Amino acid sequence: MISELQVGVITQTHGIRGEVKVFPTTDDVNRFKKLKEVVLETEKERLTLTVEGVKFFKQYVILKFKEYDSINDIEKYKGARLLVPREKAVKLQKDEYFVADLIGMQVITEDGEYFGRLKNVLETGANDVYVVETAENKEVLLPAIKECVLQIDMEKEVIAVHIMDGLLE
């Protein structure tokens, strides 16, 4: 399991006082209200920053970091990922999982046959959809519902599924 989880991506600056507009990659944007520190990661550097202010604007979160007071200092971080240590992540309910932990897991059928690997999770209005890359390198979309996803074993990194009629056509 990964030690840090991504909570957002800086899309652009906001104003001239060093605020940034963040596209949240968490399903609970209110988690930003309690966020004290965040790790800013680019291809070249990693910085631990103190969250000084949080506002919400449409689907974005506006963050102000204590370490930056100018647009000129913060604009180079457009596209940077914002991470939190796993131990500071939102607590999950029973049968909830972090998408980052599911990606790459082996997917087997209810008969124990290898079906593929979980490549991605799409969030739709009704339920999530698992994108599975099969052994034949085809993508299959499986609804993340009880009738289809039978069991998720985090220790063995295996997802057992029931292939519902019509899903492979």
C-alpha angles and dihedrals in degrees: 000000000000118000097219132045126209114238100173152340125238107239101177146328122281118211125330102284098080101271120145134207110232128197103216117229093188123089091226110060090179087073086080090068090066096038112118101169136017135185112234110207130190129164089267107035149020122212131181108220133189116232108228101170140015129194132165125227120176106304093340136087118221111213130190117198120207091225096059129058102161136066088223093061098045104037093082088069097068106136094022118142121237115216137183128199112258091244090060094047123113112279112252126228123230111295092015121122138182110252090225089061093051098049111101096019118141114252119211132179122245087262090060095253118144109253104170145276129297106251102174145347119229118204112219129172097260104033141336119272122217116220107210123190106212127215086261090058093250124135118237123187115218122185111236094232131127092253091058107027104056102174141355115205107192094184095053091034092230132135117200115207141183111222103223120215112277097018095107097045 
